[in-house]
Amino acid sequence: MSYRNNEDRVMTPPSDDPTPHMAVQEEGFSFATPTEFVELPSGGTFYPEDHPLHNQTTVEIKYMTAKDEDILTSPALLKKGLAIDRLVKNILVDKSLDPGSLLAGDKNAILVATRITGYGSVYGATVTCAICSNTGHHDFDLSEMKTHTPDFDELGVTSHGNGEFSLNLPKSGVELTFRALTGRDENNLLKLTERKRKQNLPETTLTDQLRATIAAVNGNRDQNYINQFVNAMPAMDSKLLRRTYSETVPNIDMGQTYACESCGSEEEVTMPFTAEFFWPK
């Protein structure tokens, strides 16, 4: 797939019109569709040079419309698990962008911004108190979500600038190279889990995620070699990699403070992505 440079899309809106617009003409009617710029958690740093978002800090999206709601209610797209990616493709102004190639954190930021343009910034969801296990309602303010920026030195991680990172594992003593997963990677993992469930095969979600995340072991990129290492990987190293991955890969911070009405405790809870995120009551 050939990509065009996105520099002409990512710019500061004119000062006399804070909301950019994209001209639309259809069947004799001409009107402007509002657009906005979404800050990418990755800052474009972890995309390869031939990707349109390489070194781009923002991406332009158009406001969610009634036509986009058709995508979210399409039985065929929902059944095939294509509705969300089709929505992202539709709202991106730069049509050369492949939703599947977006880093997961950047895709999350786009989805949150799209939800705000479509249904507002308040997202009500059911959460469970970690203290008393009581379930309650919490209104998440999507506009308050911040970008999580990693500190590589503190994490003991080396960034190679192309979406790959290196980490020395203490138990096995190997130098592990892992990569930031894209939306397509995450979809493939979900499909793999579902396929195993339908075939009544043992679920191996953890090791499947490790195989998808690990790019090299001591510089060896052979997938069979990586698979053998995953099968023999010490649990201590596995836990460290998973924690380091979550703290290394740029994303939006989905945690907000929840006050439990049952026991009165306050804690940080992570926003759940439920059906009501795009299908609010």
C-alpha positions in Angstrom: 0.0 0.0 0.0 1.3 3.4 -0.9 1.1 6.2 1.6 1.1 10.0 1.1 2.5 12.5 3.4 0.1 13.7 6.0 1.8 17.0 6.8 -0.7 19.1 5.0 -3.5 17.6 7.2 -1.8 18.1 10.5 -1.8 21.9 11.2 -3.1 24.4 13.6 -6.6 25.7 12.7 -6.9 29.4 11.8 -7.3 31.6 14.9 -10.6 33.1 13.7 -12.1 29.6 13.3 -11.1 27.2 16.1 -13.0 24.4 14.6 -11.8 23.2 11.1 -14.3 22.0 8.6 -14.3 19.6 5.7 -16.4 20.6 2.7 -18.9 18.0 1.6 -21.0 18.0 -1.6 -23.6 15.4 -2.2 -26.6 15.4 -4.6 -26.7 19.2 -5.1 -26.2 20.1 -1.4 -23.0 21.7 -0.1 -22.2 22.0 3.5 -19.3 21.8 5.9 -18.6 18.9 8.2 -16.8 19.9 11.4 -13.4 18.2 12.0 -10.9 18.3 14.8 -7.4 17.2 15.5 -6.7 14.3 18.0 -3.4 14.2 19.8 -1.8 10.8 19.3 -0.3 9.3 22.5 2.6 7.9 20.4 3.4 11.3 19.0 4.0 9.5 15.7 7.4 8.4 17.1 6.8 4.6 16.9 5.6 4.4 13.3 8.0 3.3 10.4 9.2 6.0 8.0 6.8 5.0 5.3 3.7 5.3 7.5 1.7 8.6 7.1 1.7 9.1 10.9 5.5 8.9 11.2 6.5 11.8 13.5 3.0 13.2 13.3 1.7 14.4 16.7 -2.0 14.7 15.7 -4.5 13.2 13.3 -7.6 14.9 11.8 -11.0 13.3 12.2 -14.5 14.4 11.2 -17.3 14.5 13.6 -19.4 11.4 14.0 -22.6 11.6 11.9 -25.9 9.7 11.5 -24.3 7.9 8.6 -21.6 6.6 10.9 -24.3 5.3 13.3 -25.4 3.1 10.4 -22.0 1.4 10.6 -22.4 0.8 14.3 -25.8 -0.8 13.9 -25.0 -2.9 10.8 -25.7 -6.6 11.8 -23.3 -7.8 9.1 -20.4 -5.6 10.3 -21.1 -6.4 13.9 -21.2 -10.1 13.3 -17.8 -10.0 11.5 -16.3 -7.7 14.1 -15.6 -5.0 11.5 -17.9 -2.2 12.8 -15.3 -0.3 14.9 -12.6 -0.4 12.2 -15.0 0.6 9.5 -16.1 3.5 11.8 -12.5 4.7 12.3 -11.9 4.4 8.5 -14.9 6.6 7.9 -14.1 9.4 10.3 -10.4 9.7 9.4 -9.9 12.7 7.0 -6.8 11.1 5.5 -8.3 8.1 3.6 -4.8 6.6 3.0 -4.7 5.7 6.7 -5.3 2.0 7.4 -7.1 1.7 10.8 -5.5 -1.7 11.3 -2.0 -0.1 11.1 -2.7 2.3 14.0 -1.0 1.6 17.3 -3.5 0.5 19.8 -3.1 3.6 22.0 -3.6 5.9 19.1 -6.7 4.0 18.0 -8.1 4.3 21.6 -7.5 8.1 21.5 -9.4 8.3 18.2 -12.3 6.3 19.5 -12.6 8.4 22.6 -12.5 11.6 20.6 -15.1 10.1 18.2 -17.4 9.1 21.1 -17.2 12.7 22.4 -18.2 14.2 19.0 -21.1 11.8 18.7 -22.6 11.5 22.1 -20.7 13.9 24.4 -18.0 13.5 27.0 -20.0 11.8 29.7 -19.9 8.0 29.6 -21.8 6.1 32.3 -20.7 2.6 33.1 -21.0 0.0 35.8 -17.9 -0.5 38.0 -17.0 -2.8 40.9 -15.5 -1.6 44.1 -12.2 -3.4 44.9 -12.9 -3.0 48.6 -16.4 -4.3 49.1 -17.1 -5.8 45.6 -20.3 -3.7 45.4 -21.2 -2.6 41.9 -22.2 0.9 41.2 -22.6 3.5 38.5 -19.9 6.0 37.5 -19.9 8.7 35.0 -16.5 8.9 33.2 -15.6 12.3 31.8 -13.9 11.4 28.6 -12.6 15.0 28.1 -10.4 14.6 31.3 -8.4 11.6 29.9 -4.7 12.3 29.7 -1.9 10.7 27.6 0.3 8.3 29.4 4.0 9.1 28.5 6.6 6.5 29.4 9.9 7.2 31.1 12.2 4.7 29.3 15.2 5.3 31.6 13.1 4.5 34.7 11.7 1.4 33.0 15.1 0.1 31.9 13.9 0.1 28.3 15.6 1.1 25.1 13.4 2.5 22.3 14.5 1.8 18.8 12.2 4.5 17.4 10.2 2.1 15.1 7.7 0.7 17.6 10.2 -1.8 19.0 11.8 -1.8 22.4 14.6 -3.8 24.1 14.5 -5.1 27.7 17.0 -7.3 29.6 15.1 -10.1 31.4 16.6 -10.9 34.9 15.7 -14.5 35.3 16.5 -15.9 31.8 19.2 -13.3 31.2 18.2 -12.7 27.5 17.8 -9.4 25.7 14.3 -9.3 24.6 12.9 -7.1 21.8 9.2 -6.4 21.9 6.9 -4.3 19.8 3.9 -2.1 20.2 0.8 -3.9 19.0 -1.5 -2.4 16.3 -5.2 -2.6 16.1 -4.9 -5.4 13.6 -2.7 -7.3 16.0 -5.3 -7.0 18.8 -8.1 -8.1 16.4 -6.1 -11.1 15.3 -5.6 -12.2 18.9 -9.3 -11.9 19.6 -10.1 -13.9 16.5 -7.6 -16.6 17.6 -9.1 -16.9 21.0 -12.6 -17.1 19.5 -11.5 -19.8 17.0 -10.0 -21.9 19.8 -13.1 -21.5 21.9 -15.3 -22.7 19.0 -13.1 -25.7 18.3 -13.0 -26.6 22.0 -9.3 -26.1 22.1 -7.4 -25.0 25.2 -7.2 -21.3 25.5 -3.6 -19.9 25.5 -4.4 -16.2 25.7 -1.3 -15.3 27.7 1.3 -17.1 25.5 -0.5 -16.0 22.3 -0.1 -12.4 23.4 3.6 -13.0 24.2 4.2 -14.5 20.8 2.6 -11.5 19.1 4.5 -9.0 21.3 8.0 -10.5 21.2 9.9 -9.4 18.0 13.3 -11.0 18.9 15.2 -13.0 21.5 18.8 -12.1 21.7 18.5 -10.6 18.3 17.0 -13.8 16.8 13.8 -13.0 14.9 12.9 -16.6 13.8 9.3 -17.2 14.9 10.0 -20.8 15.8 12.8 -19.8 18.1 10.6 -17.1 19.7 7.8 -19.7 20.2 10.3 -22.1 21.9 11.4 -19.3 24.2 7.8 -18.4 25.1 7.0 -22.0 26.1 10.1 -22.0 28.4 9.9 -18.4 29.6 10.1 -18.1 33.4 7.0 -16.7 34.9 9.0 -13.9 36.6 10.2 -12.7 33.2 6.7 -13.0 31.7 5.2 -10.9 34.4 8.0 -8.3 34.1 7.5 -8.1 30.3 3.7 -7.7 30.6 4.0 -4.9 33.2 6.8 -3.2 31.3 4.8 -3.4 28.0 1.8 -1.7 29.6 4.0 1.1 31.0 6.1 1.5 27.9 3.6 1.7 25.0 2.0 5.1 24.8 -1.7 5.1 25.5 -4.5 7.2 27.1 -4.9 6.9 30.8 -8.4 5.4 31.3 -8.3 5.6 35.1 -10.5 7.9 37.1 -11.5 8.3 40.7 -14.6 6.3 41.8 -16.3 6.9 45.2 -18.1 3.8 46.3 -21.6 4.6 47.8 -21.6 1.3 49.7 -18.4 1.5 51.7 -17.3 5.1 51.1 -13.9 4.2 49.8 -12.3 6.1 46.9 -10.1 4.4 44.4 -9.0 4.6 40.8 -11.0 2.5 38.4 -10.3 1.8 34.7 -12.9 2.8 32.2 -14.5 -0.4 30.8 -15.2 -0.5 27.0 -18.8 -1.9 27.0 -21.4 -1.9 24.3 -22.8 1.4 25.7 -19.6 3.2 24.8 -21.0 3.6 21.2 -24.5 2.4 21.9 -25.6 4.6 24.8 -29.1 4.1 26.2 
